[in-house]
Amino acid sequence: MSGALDASLRLVRAQAALVKRFDASLGGLHGVSLADFTVLLRLGQAPGGRMRRVDLAEVLGLTASGVTRGLAPLERIGLVTRETDARDGRVAYAALTDTGRERLADMLATAEQVAAEIFAAPLWSKEDIGLLSVLLTRLGGTGLSGHGTAAY
């Protein structure tokens, strides 16, 4: 097996383990998955806490229908609402509700705690974490800012 394939398979396995760990904590404490949290986080970072659904799909790497399916349960539980553009009724926005903003703050604290546990010293140094961030950026990964640049 080539080194590149081995590294790829290790990355896939690590990603699955991370998703499982975040899902367990976010689901157990807040009733949302990591995918739900990611949607809410992107909305929370957007100006006014809202984004056009097509733009949300782009930053999440999803299709428009994938975003619609992902937003539906968040709308049902009152964390997100659908808004239309006053000037163009064809344009739909996803917007955080006040409850969504409050719950996102709690979810963010949980996610920070999980990440701190995953990357705890002495196994991980700040330099290790910075280098990993840079390497993942090369593969197309984005961080909290939504951009590919990583500080290292």
URNORWO-V36692 format. One record per pair of residues at least 24 apart in sequence whose C-alpha atoms are under 6 Angstrom apart, sorted by sequence separation. I is the first residue (numbers start at 1). J is the second residue. D is the distance in Angstrom with one decimal. If there is no record, write none. Layout:
i = <I:I>
j = <J:J>
d = <D:D>
This chain:
i = <52:53:52:53:51:51:50:50:49:49>
j = <92:93:93:94:93:94:94:95:95:96>
d = <5.8:5.4:4.2:5.9:5.3:5.6:5.5:4.0:5.7:5.6>
